[in-house]
Amino acid sequence: MPTPDANAHERAALAASLRDVGVIQYGRFATPQGVFQPVQITLGYLPSYPSLLVRLAHALADGLPAEGVTRLLPMPLCLPLGVVIAIHRDLPMVYPNPENLTQIEGAYDYNVPTVLLSGVLTDGAAETALIQQVRRDGLEVRAVSAVFRLGRPLGIPGAEGDITPRALFTPEDIIAATPTERMGSAVRAWLEGGEPF
């Protein structure tokens, strides 16, 4: 995926569009654990904005590995993005069954090199759990790409050692998209507050 300096203007415009439709929201949001955070990301809104969904999917597709993977595995909340990416890149897709997340849908053989598409990468726990699950089913996740990364970079255990995930939007992009300088300071303080979220 792009480095922080590459395509910065295009990423900033895309982040602003995501903010404008409410995919990225700034304010005061309670987590299920009862902690408050100043930013919330809701990828579930994307199908309501098809042209934005396609723009985001194409930006993500451009950053996916070009060689070495033969399947795309989107996490459940990334399924609409995954469909558009699969069509755009002509990359076969497999996905968790929405009614039974332990069941993988789609055609594949054993030891299939796969790229995992994550929505919001935090501590890597959900991605690690899905990688371990699909390994039992014969999929070998060799790359992880995320729409957003919160917290510090981290390695995710993969088939051939730790995988360094790539993310289209970094914490700096999330801070830059804030509507006010004060909110940007609050988001920066939260994102830099310690362990990955």
trRosetta pair geometry for C-beta under 8 A, 3 or more apart (Angstrom, degrees):
i j d omega theta_ij theta_ji phi_ij phi_ji
1 60 7.6 -27 -108 -135 112 52
1 63 3.2 42 -100 -169 63 146
1 145 6.3 134 -48 -140 119 103
1 166 4.0 152 10 159 108 119
1 167 6.3 -137 70 75 160 19
1 168 5.3 -122 -159 -84 137 53
2 6 4.2 -144 -161 87 96 105
2 7 4.6 -88 -121 41 156 116
2 11 6.6 -141 70 -54 148 131
2 63 6.3 -85 -16 -90 63 123
2 168 7.1 52 30 -141 95 60
3 6 4.7 82 47 5 79 107
4 8 7.2 34 157 -92 54 104
4 170 6.0 -38 -96 18 97 151
4 172 6.2 38 -140 57 123 144
4 173 8.0 -149 -133 -46 81 93
5 8 5.9 -42 -158 -44 34 120
7 10 4.5 -45 -177 44 92 116
7 11 5.6 96 120 -25 90 97
8 11 5.8 -59 -145 40 30 109
8 12 6.1 32 156 -23 66 108
9 12 5.7 -54 -147 35 29 112
9 13 6.5 27 155 -17 63 105
10 13 5.8 -54 -149 36 31 110
10 14 6.3 29 153 -17 65 108
10 59 7.3 179 138 -112 116 121
11 14 5.6 -56 -146 40 32 111
11 15 6.1 34 154 -20 67 106
11 59 7.5 131 -97 -163 72 142
11 168 7.0 -176 -126 165 111 84
11 169 6.7 162 -172 -95 113 76
11 173 5.8 -75 146 -124 120 131
12 15 5.7 -52 -144 37 30 111
12 16 6.4 33 154 -21 63 105
12 173 7.2 -141 -88 -141 59 87
12 176 6.2 -72 -118 127 99 132
12 177 7.2 -176 -149 -79 64 83
13 16 5.7 -52 -149 34 31 113
13 17 6.6 32 152 -19 63 104
14 17 5.7 -52 -150 34 34 112
14 18 6.5 34 151 -18 65 104
14 55 6.3 -166 -119 137 105 118
14 56 6.5 135 -170 -91 122 74
14 59 6.1 14 -106 -44 168 165
15 18 5.6 -53 -148 37 34 112
15 19 6.4 37 151 -20 65 104
15 24 6.8 7 -168 6 77 156
15 169 6.1 124 -91 -116 112 129
15 173 5.3 -163 -76 169 153 101
15 174 7.4 -144 -152 -91 133 39
15 176 7.0 73 93 84 155 97
15 177 4.1 -116 142 -79 117 135
16 19 5.5 -52 -149 36 33 113
16 20 6.2 36 152 -25 65 106
16 177 5.9 -158 -75 -135 55 95
17 20 5.5 -51 -144 32 32 114
17 21 6.7 13 162 -4 64 105
17 52 5.7 -166 144 -124 123 116
17 55 7.4 9 86 84 158 151
18 21 6.5 -66 -148 44 28 96
18 23 4.0 -71 -169 64 87 123
18 24 4.9 66 121 -1 102 101
18 52 7.1 149 -82 -180 63 128
18 56 7.3 82 -76 -84 114 130
18 177 7.6 -14 67 -161 98 157
19 22 7.8 45 -178 -68 30 20
19 23 7.3 -76 -63 57 25 77
19 24 4.5 -43 -87 71 68 106
19 25 7.7 143 -143 -81 65 34
19 26 7.5 5 -142 -12 110 102
19 177 5.0 -179 -46 166 137 116
19 179 7.3 171 166 -56 139 89
21 45 6.3 168 132 137 103 132
21 48 7.8 175 176 89 125 105
21 49 5.3 -12 -152 -54 164 155
21 52 6.4 -139 2 5 157 175
22 25 5.7 15 -155 -70 66 103
22 42 6.8 -21 137 55 85 121
22 45 5.7 -175 89 -118 96 173
23 41 6.5 15 155 -157 71 69
23 42 5.9 -136 -143 67 46 68
23 43 6.5 46 -152 -98 104 40
23 45 5.2 -143 -84 62 73 122
23 46 6.3 52 -100 -67 128 80
23 52 7.9 -164 -23 141 140 138
24 39 6.8 -21 -168 -165 87 104
24 40 7.8 151 -158 81 42 48
24 41 5.6 -12 -102 -105 65 78
24 174 6.9 -161 -145 -134 136 83
24 177 6.1 33 106 115 156 143
25 29 7.3 97 97 -55 114 134
25 39 7.0 150 82 -157 52 53
25 40 4.6 -15 62 61 103 94
25 41 7.6 -172 22 -77 73 32
25 42 7.0 22 -3 3 113 108
26 38 6.2 9 -157 159 76 82
26 39 5.6 -22 -103 -100 66 72
26 178 5.5 101 -94 -131 159 82
26 179 6.4 -161 50 10 142 96
26 183 5.1 59 164 -178 141 137
26 187 6.9 -63 -127 -63 110 124
27 38 6.9 -180 73 -157 21 57
27 40 7.5 -30 46 7 92 108
28 36 5.4 -9 -169 -169 87 123
28 37 7.9 148 -151 72 44 31
28 38 6.6 -22 -90 -105 52 59
29 36 6.6 141 71 -154 37 67
29 37 5.4 -33 66 64 92 79
29 38 7.5 148 18 -110 87 9
29 39 7.5 -69 21 85 127 14
29 40 4.4 90 -40 -53 171 123
30 34 6.5 -17 -167 -135 105 34
30 35 7.4 143 -152 73 58 30
30 36 5.7 -39 -92 -94 57 70
31 34 6.9 -49 72 22 75 19
31 35 4.8 -3 35 58 118 81
31 36 7.4 -161 -1 -86 81 19
31 37 6.1 60 -43 -6 105 113
37 40 7.0 122 90 -67 109 74
37 190 6.0 114 -148 -168 76 146
37 197 7.7 79 -111 -147 141 151
38 183 6.8 174 173 -161 125 78
38 186 4.6 157 -106 129 167 112
38 187 5.1 -130 95 -81 125 67
38 190 5.3 -171 22 -15 107 153
39 174 6.2 54 -160 175 167 122
39 187 5.4 58 -38 -121 120 111
39 190 7.3 176 10 82 97 146
41 119 7.4 172 124 149 122 103
41 120 5.1 144 76 -82 137 135
41 148 5.7 -110 -123 23 171 163
42 45 5.3 67 111 -12 102 106
43 46 5.6 -17 -176 -12 64 119
43 77 5.1 103 69 154 125 108
43 78 6.7 -23 144 -86 158 60
43 81 7.3 -53 -173 -24 126 125
43 119 4.7 -103 -18 -146 154 132
43 120 7.4 -156 -27 -28 116 96
43 147 6.8 126 -94 40 128 162
44 47 7.7 -38 -178 16 47 98
44 77 6.5 -72 -62 -149 81 98
45 48 5.6 -58 -176 33 63 117
45 49 6.9 27 140 3 85 108
46 49 6.1 -80 -155 51 41 92
46 52 6.7 -131 -144 101 75 100
46 53 4.5 110 166 -95 99 95
46 56 6.8 -83 -136 45 130 148
46 80 5.9 174 93 88 115 138
46 81 6.9 9 114 -58 163 91
47 50 7.2 17 -164 -80 46 68
47 53 6.2 52 -93 -79 37 151
47 80 4.9 -129 -71 -113 100 162
49 52 3.9 1 131 34 118 120
49 53 6.0 147 90 -26 70 86
50 53 5.3 -53 -144 34 33 117
50 54 6.4 31 159 -18 66 103
51 54 5.8 -52 -150 35 33 111
51 55 6.5 37 150 -20 64 104
52 55 5.5 -48 -146 35 35 114
52 56 6.3 33 156 -16 66 106
53 56 6.0 -59 -148 39 26 108
53 57 6.2 26 154 -19 63 110
53 80 6.1 -59 -155 141 134 119
53 81 6.9 -136 -165 -88 86 66
53 84 6.3 161 142 -32 95 158
54 57 5.6 -55 -142 39 30 112
54 58 6.2 30 158 -19 65 106
54 84 5.8 -148 -109 -156 59 143
55 58 6.0 -59 -150 36 26 108
55 59 6.5 25 153 -17 63 107
56 59 5.7 -55 -149 36 32 112
56 60 6.4 30 153 -15 66 107
56 81 6.6 -67 109 -118 108 111
56 147 7.1 17 178 -132 119 116
56 168 7.9 126 -162 110 80 169
57 60 5.7 -57 -148 40 32 110
57 61 6.0 36 153 -25 67 107
57 81 5.1 -176 -94 -153 92 70
57 84 3.6 -13 -168 101 174 124
57 85 4.9 -138 -169 -57 97 73
57 88 6.3 153 132 -6 108 143
58 61 5.5 -49 -140 34 32 115
58 62 6.5 40 157 -26 62 101
58 84 7.7 -74 -44 144 65 114
58 88 5.9 -160 -99 -142 72 161
59 62 6.0 -50 -154 27 29 113
59 63 7.2 12 153 -6 58 109
59 168 5.9 83 129 -143 109 138
60 63 6.1 -73 -160 42 35 103
60 64 6.8 49 148 -42 70 96
60 81 6.5 37 37 178 158 120
60 85 5.9 -61 94 -92 111 127
60 117 7.2 63 168 -137 139 117
60 145 6.5 124 -168 142 95 130
60 147 6.6 -46 -88 -96 128 74
60 168 5.7 -73 -92 -56 74 138
61 64 5.7 -38 -152 5 39 117
61 84 7.9 -111 -45 119 125 82
61 85 4.6 179 -79 -137 99 85
61 88 4.8 -72 -90 96 173 131
61 89 4.9 -163 -157 -47 115 111
63 145 6.3 145 107 -140 103 132
63 166 6.1 -156 157 132 119 138
63 168 6.3 178 24 -88 156 84
64 69 7.6 -95 167 60 103 139
64 72 7.6 -30 -143 -103 153 110
64 85 7.1 105 -33 -172 146 127
64 89 6.6 -29 58 -90 142 163
64 91 7.5 -64 120 -42 157 168
64 115 5.8 105 -156 132 105 169
64 143 7.5 119 -160 113 70 143
64 145 5.7 -80 -100 -30 73 162
65 68 5.7 -57 151 58 137 103
65 69 5.3 99 77 6 122 118
65 115 5.9 -176 28 -82 105 133
65 142 7.7 -49 24 101 165 103
65 143 4.9 -177 -16 -38 130 169
68 113 5.8 -102 159 150 63 153
68 142 6.2 -112 143 109 109 149
68 143 7.6 102 99 -28 114 121
69 72 7.7 82 141 -72 124 58
69 91 7.7 24 111 -153 100 125
69 113 4.8 -126 -113 127 51 97
69 114 5.9 82 -153 -137 104 10
69 115 4.5 39 -172 -31 168 95
69 142 6.0 -159 -84 57 97 113
69 143 6.0 -81 -55 23 141 118
70 91 7.8 -173 -173 -154 32 82
70 92 6.8 10 154 43 72 109
70 112 5.9 -103 70 -168 108 90
70 113 5.6 86 11 62 85 83
70 114 7.4 -55 58 -80 60 54
71 91 7.2 134 -140 166 20 89
71 92 5.4 -47 -111 90 71 92
71 93 6.9 124 -167 -116 75 23
71 94 5.5 5 -176 5 128 105
71 106 7.7 129 -150 126 121 141
71 108 5.7 5 -82 -106 151 128
71 112 5.2 42 -3 145 132 124
71 113 7.3 156 25 89 84 44
71 114 4.4 -32 75 -109 101 88
71 115 7.4 -178 90 25 53 65
71 139 6.6 -90 76 -133 146 111
72 82 5.8 168 133 -154 120 95
72 85 6.2 -179 -156 104 164 117
72 86 5.4 -144 47 -83 140 91
72 89 7.6 111 -49 67 138 132
72 91 4.9 80 -26 121 115 119
72 92 7.1 173 19 92 81 40
72 93 4.6 -35 70 -104 99 78
72 94 7.5 163 77 27 49 60
72 114 7.3 158 -94 -160 12 80
72 115 5.7 -23 -113 66 62 93
72 117 6.3 22 -175 -20 96 118
73 82 7.9 -42 156 -131 13 140
73 93 7.4 152 -82 -159 34 67
73 94 5.5 -19 -97 73 83 87
73 95 6.7 162 -148 -91 58 50
73 104 7.8 -36 -129 -139 113 120
73 114 5.0 35 -11 172 117 127
73 115 7.0 177 27 84 78 41
73 116 5.1 -32 77 -105 104 62
73 117 6.8 179 86 16 47 78
73 130 7.6 169 141 150 127 122
73 134 6.5 -1 -140 -100 160 171
73 139 6.5 92 -62 169 145 155
73 141 6.8 -81 43 -96 140 102
74 78 3.8 -138 -171 99 107 102
74 79 5.3 159 99 -87 134 40
74 81 6.4 158 -127 75 141 88
74 82 3.0 -104 -30 -59 141 138
74 85 7.8 138 -67 40 119 128
74 93 7.0 -1 -2 -157 98 118
74 95 5.7 -8 54 -110 85 106
74 116 7.9 130 -104 -166 22 52
74 117 4.2 -28 -107 65 69 118
75 78 5.0 72 54 17 72 111
75 96 7.5 9 -153 11 41 123
75 116 7.0 52 -46 -180 87 94
75 117 6.5 -134 5 91 75 64
75 118 5.3 47 -6 -113 134 56
75 119 6.2 -106 68 -9 122 88
75 126 6.9 59 -139 136 143 118
75 127 7.2 -75 -73 -94 132 71
75 130 6.3 -127 -106 -43 90 170
76 79 6.2 -18 -166 -33 38 108
76 95 7.7 115 -97 -180 50 100
76 96 5.5 -55 -71 66 89 122
76 98 6.6 117 -143 -108 108 71
76 101 6.4 -48 -63 -116 132 112
77 119 4.8 -38 93 -28 116 151
78 81 4.8 -57 -169 50 77 116
78 82 5.4 87 129 -34 88 100
78 117 4.8 -158 136 118 153 106
78 118 6.7 -155 -33 -150 147 12
78 119 5.0 -161 -63 -60 98 88
78 147 7.3 -176 -108 -24 113 117
79 82 5.4 -54 -143 34 30 117
79 83 6.6 36 159 -24 64 99
79 95 5.8 79 -114 -157 97 150
79 98 7.6 -29 -49 -71 163 107
80 83 5.9 -49 -152 27 33 112
80 84 6.9 25 155 -11 63 104
81 84 6.0 -62 -155 40 34 106
81 85 6.1 31 152 -18 70 110
81 117 6.6 -155 101 154 115 142
81 119 7.8 145 19 -96 145 84
81 147 7.2 -102 -115 -69 173 124
82 85 5.6 -57 -143 40 31 110
82 86 6.0 34 158 -23 67 107
82 93 5.5 121 158 -142 107 139
82 95 6.4 135 105 -86 159 124
82 117 5.5 173 -87 55 95 149
83 86 5.8 -54 -147 34 27 112
83 87 6.5 22 156 -15 62 106
83 93 6.9 -114 -95 34 46 171
84 87 5.9 -57 -150 38 31 109
84 88 6.1 29 154 -18 66 111
85 88 5.6 -58 -142 41 30 110
85 89 5.8 0 169 7 69 114
85 91 6.9 -32 134 50 85 122
85 93 7.9 113 80 -82 90 125
85 117 7.0 158 39 -87 161 156
86 89 6.6 -68 -134 53 20 90
86 90 7.7 49 168 -122 54 10
86 91 5.2 -111 -130 71 59 76
86 92 6.8 29 -152 -151 112 10
86 93 4.0 -61 -89 -36 147 120
87 90 7.4 14 -169 -73 25 48
92 106 7.1 139 164 -180 96 123
92 107 7.2 -72 -173 70 136 87
92 108 7.5 158 124 -83 131 87
93 106 6.1 -124 108 -113 54 151
94 104 5.4 28 163 173 116 108
94 105 6.5 173 -161 83 69 49
94 106 3.4 -148 -110 63 70 141
94 107 7.6 -143 -86 45 100 31
94 108 5.5 -37 -59 -27 142 131
94 114 7.4 -55 41 -125 117 132
94 134 8.0 128 107 -139 131 130
94 139 6.8 -142 69 -85 149 143
95 104 7.1 158 80 -153 20 69
95 105 5.6 -20 64 56 73 97
95 106 6.3 95 14 -24 65 125
96 101 4.5 19 172 -149 133 65
96 102 7.6 38 -145 -31 104 12
96 103 7.1 106 -157 71 62 49
96 104 6.2 -50 -94 -100 48 60
96 105 7.4 68 164 10 8 88
96 130 7.3 -87 -52 -133 129 114
97 100 4.7 9 86 58 123 76
97 101 6.8 -142 65 -84 65 26
97 103 4.2 -2 11 81 129 102
97 104 7.3 -140 -20 -93 82 11
97 105 5.2 110 -75 -37 79 108
98 101 7.6 14 -136 -76 21 73
100 103 4.4 38 102 12 111 115
102 133 6.4 -125 -136 -158 69 132
104 108 7.9 -37 128 29 129 128
104 134 6.0 85 -70 -115 146 94
104 137 5.2 121 18 143 135 169
104 139 7.1 -163 -153 -14 171 135
108 112 4.6 -70 -175 -21 115 164
108 138 6.7 167 114 100 108 115
108 139 6.4 22 128 -82 158 94
109 112 5.6 130 63 -64 67 104
109 138 7.0 -119 133 155 38 136
110 138 3.9 -96 -122 -145 60 122
111 138 6.3 -66 -23 -170 39 78
111 140 5.6 13 -154 -17 53 125
112 138 6.3 57 7 133 92 89
112 139 5.2 -37 63 -117 98 64
112 140 6.5 170 71 23 39 79
113 140 5.5 -36 -97 78 49 102
113 142 4.9 -11 -157 0 94 135
114 134 7.2 -68 61 131 162 143
114 139 4.7 13 -14 -176 149 105
114 140 6.2 148 16 71 90 44
114 141 5.0 -52 80 -95 99 55
114 142 6.7 131 54 13 46 79
114 143 8.0 -146 110 41 43 74
115 141 7.3 95 -121 -149 17 75
115 142 7.0 -53 -79 63 61 74
115 143 4.3 -20 -117 73 89 104
115 144 7.3 174 -166 -84 68 23
115 145 6.1 19 171 2 114 107
116 127 6.1 120 131 -152 148 98
116 130 6.8 132 -138 100 134 123
116 131 6.5 -67 -55 -78 153 92
116 141 4.9 12 -32 -141 112 128
116 143 7.2 -172 26 94 69 52
116 144 4.7 -16 65 -112 105 74
116 145 7.3 169 84 28 53 62
117 145 5.6 -20 -109 73 64 92
117 146 7.6 142 -167 -96 49 36
118 121 5.0 79 110 -71 140 88
118 126 7.5 129 -132 91 116 108
118 127 5.3 -38 -82 -85 137 117
118 144 6.2 18 -6 -176 118 99
118 145 7.2 177 27 91 76 40
118 146 4.2 -29 76 -103 100 88
118 147 7.3 -130 101 9 58 72
118 165 7.2 -25 31 -147 134 140
119 146 6.9 -2 87 -156 10 81
119 147 5.2 -13 -154 25 46 120
119 148 7.0 4 150 30 57 92
120 146 7.0 86 -125 -173 11 117
120 147 6.8 -41 -67 65 52 98
120 148 4.7 -9 -115 69 70 111
120 149 8.0 161 -163 -91 51 22
120 150 6.4 18 180 -5 95 111
121 124 6.7 24 -167 -77 93 64
121 127 6.8 6 -122 -31 91 140
121 144 7.6 105 -101 147 136 120
121 146 3.9 -68 -23 -101 117 165
121 148 6.8 -169 23 95 72 56
121 149 4.6 -19 65 -110 112 70
121 150 6.9 177 84 26 57 66
121 165 5.7 175 -133 122 164 161
121 167 6.0 -121 30 -86 130 122
122 125 7.8 -29 79 21 96 90
122 150 5.2 -9 -107 64 70 109
122 151 6.0 82 -161 4 54 130
122 196 6.1 143 165 153 60 97
122 197 4.8 -80 -155 96 108 71
123 151 6.9 27 -76 45 57 169
123 154 7.3 19 -160 25 42 168
123 195 7.7 19 -104 149 110 100
123 196 4.8 146 -97 103 66 111
123 197 6.8 -126 -45 99 88 27
124 127 5.2 -64 -157 49 59 113
124 128 5.5 64 146 -29 86 104
124 154 5.3 -120 -27 97 138 132
124 155 7.9 40 -120 93 169 29
124 156 4.7 -155 -158 -94 125 97
124 165 7.4 -163 -102 -18 105 136
124 196 7.6 35 -4 110 90 153
125 128 5.8 -56 -145 36 28 111
125 129 6.4 28 157 -20 63 106
126 129 5.8 -53 -149 35 31 112
126 130 6.5 25 155 -14 64 106
127 130 6.0 -58 -149 39 31 107
127 131 6.3 34 153 -22 66 107
127 144 5.9 53 -171 -137 142 140
127 156 5.4 -44 108 -138 124 148
127 165 7.4 -6 164 -80 173 137
128 131 5.6 -54 -146 35 31 113
128 132 6.4 29 156 -17 65 105
128 156 5.6 -148 -74 -158 83 92
128 157 5.8 58 -132 41 105 94
129 132 6.0 -56 -150 37 29 109
129 133 6.4 30 152 -21 64 108
130 133 5.5 -52 -146 36 34 114
130 134 6.2 21 162 -10 69 107
131 134 6.4 -61 -143 42 26 99
131 135 6.3 36 155 -31 62 105
131 141 4.5 -90 -126 34 98 144
131 156 6.9 135 -14 152 155 113
131 157 7.0 171 95 88 143 74
131 158 6.3 -93 -168 -110 146 61
132 135 5.7 -49 -149 24 30 117
132 136 7.3 32 154 -18 59 98
132 157 7.9 31 -64 91 95 115
133 136 6.2 -60 -170 28 34 109
133 137 7.1 16 143 -6 66 110
134 137 5.1 -58 -152 44 49 112
134 138 7.7 -70 167 55 68 44
134 139 4.0 -33 155 58 110 120
134 141 6.7 85 75 -37 126 105
135 138 7.8 116 -173 -20 29 8
135 139 6.6 -91 -81 72 35 63
135 140 6.6 62 -116 -99 80 54
135 141 7.4 -79 -65 8 88 89
135 159 6.5 166 -114 -86 117 95
140 158 7.8 79 176 174 74 91
140 159 4.2 3 -158 -44 98 163
140 160 7.9 55 176 -22 119 92
141 144 6.9 42 166 -67 119 84
141 158 5.5 -117 95 -135 85 98
141 159 6.5 150 55 -17 55 100
141 163 7.1 -65 127 -40 97 161
142 158 6.2 108 -115 174 34 141
142 159 6.4 -48 -80 39 72 113
142 160 6.7 22 -121 22 89 115
142 163 7.1 162 178 -102 30 124
143 163 6.4 173 -120 -156 27 126
143 166 7.5 -8 -177 11 101 108
144 156 5.5 37 -9 44 158 146
144 158 7.7 -145 -28 -75 105 121
144 163 5.1 108 1 126 105 133
144 165 4.0 -53 95 -106 111 91
144 166 7.2 161 92 23 60 64
145 165 6.9 165 -91 -165 21 81
145 166 5.1 -19 -114 69 73 96
145 167 7.4 153 -167 -89 55 36
145 168 7.7 54 177 -35 96 85
146 149 5.5 107 83 -65 139 80
146 165 5.6 37 -10 166 111 128
146 166 7.1 -180 25 91 73 46
146 167 4.3 -23 71 -106 101 86
146 168 7.2 -135 97 11 55 75
147 167 7.2 3 93 -156 17 81
147 168 5.6 -29 -150 36 42 117
147 169 6.4 7 151 22 61 105
148 167 6.2 26 178 -167 14 121
148 168 7.4 -45 -67 60 41 84
148 169 4.7 -25 -106 73 69 110
148 174 6.8 70 -149 -68 116 119
149 153 7.3 15 170 -93 148 63
149 165 6.9 156 -96 105 123 120
149 167 3.5 -122 -23 -42 110 168
149 169 7.1 -179 20 90 68 59
149 170 5.8 -16 58 -120 107 52
149 171 6.9 -73 97 -35 79 73
150 171 6.3 94 -129 -85 47 94
150 174 7.4 16 -95 -9 82 164
150 191 6.5 -122 -158 -125 81 95
150 196 7.1 123 108 -164 73 81
150 197 5.1 -42 125 49 122 116
151 154 7.4 2 115 -21 116 116
151 171 7.4 156 6 -62 17 127
151 191 7.1 -143 -72 -161 37 74
151 195 7.3 -11 -140 139 125 46
151 196 3.0 90 169 -135 152 76
151 197 5.0 -163 -54 15 115 70
152 196 5.4 -106 37 -71 76 97
153 164 6.8 15 178 -156 117 95
153 165 7.5 -166 -149 56 80 83
154 165 7.4 16 67 19 69 108
154 196 6.0 -54 -37 -35 134 161
155 162 3.2 6 175 -177 128 131
155 163 6.6 137 -163 58 70 37
155 164 5.9 -43 -103 -81 73 63
156 162 6.6 126 56 -158 31 71
156 163 4.8 -33 65 60 89 96
156 164 8.0 160 18 -86 79 17
156 165 6.0 57 -3 -43 123 103
157 161 7.9 -100 -143 172 57 24
157 162 6.1 -47 -93 -99 43 62
157 163 7.5 16 108 10 6 86
158 161 6.4 0 60 74 89 38
158 162 6.6 100 15 -153 89 14
158 163 4.0 77 -31 -35 132 110
167 170 6.0 124 90 -79 119 60
169 173 4.2 -122 -155 83 82 144
169 174 6.3 96 155 -51 115 80
170 173 5.2 108 50 2 63 99
170 174 7.5 -122 103 -2 40 88
171 174 5.5 -55 -151 35 39 113
171 175 6.3 39 153 -19 70 103
171 188 8.0 106 157 -117 110 59
171 191 4.6 137 -153 -177 130 148
172 175 5.6 -52 -147 37 33 111
172 176 6.2 35 154 -22 66 107
173 176 5.6 -53 -144 36 31 112
173 177 6.4 28 157 -20 63 108
174 177 6.1 -59 -151 34 28 109
174 178 7.7 51 147 -46 57 86
174 187 6.4 -143 126 167 98 138
174 191 7.2 142 78 -74 129 147
175 178 6.1 -31 -169 -11 40 114
175 184 5.1 80 -176 -155 81 86
175 187 5.2 -180 -105 98 72 120
175 188 5.2 54 -119 -70 134 87
175 191 7.0 -99 -60 17 108 150
176 184 7.5 50 -89 -125 22 122
178 181 7.8 123 99 -93 119 17
178 183 4.3 -169 -178 102 123 105
178 184 4.0 -176 56 -72 143 73
178 187 5.6 -162 -71 7 135 141
179 183 6.1 37 52 41 72 149
180 183 4.6 93 59 8 86 101
180 184 6.9 -142 97 -7 46 87
181 184 5.3 -52 -150 34 35 118
181 185 6.5 38 152 -21 65 100
182 185 5.8 -52 -154 32 33 111
182 186 6.7 31 149 -17 64 104
183 186 5.5 -52 -150 36 37 113
183 187 6.3 36 153 -18 68 105
184 187 5.8 -55 -145 38 30 109
184 188 6.2 32 155 -21 65 107
185 188 5.7 -53 -145 36 30 112
185 189 6.3 30 156 -19 64 105
186 189 5.9 -54 -148 36 29 110
186 190 6.4 27 153 -16 63 108
187 190 5.7 -57 -148 39 32 111
187 191 6.1 27 157 -16 68 110
188 191 5.9 -59 -142 41 28 107
188 192 6.0 7 164 -2 66 115
189 192 6.3 -67 -138 49 23 97
189 193 6.4 55 152 -64 59 95
190 193 5.5 -31 -156 -17 30 126
191 197 7.8 -78 -123 -15 55 126
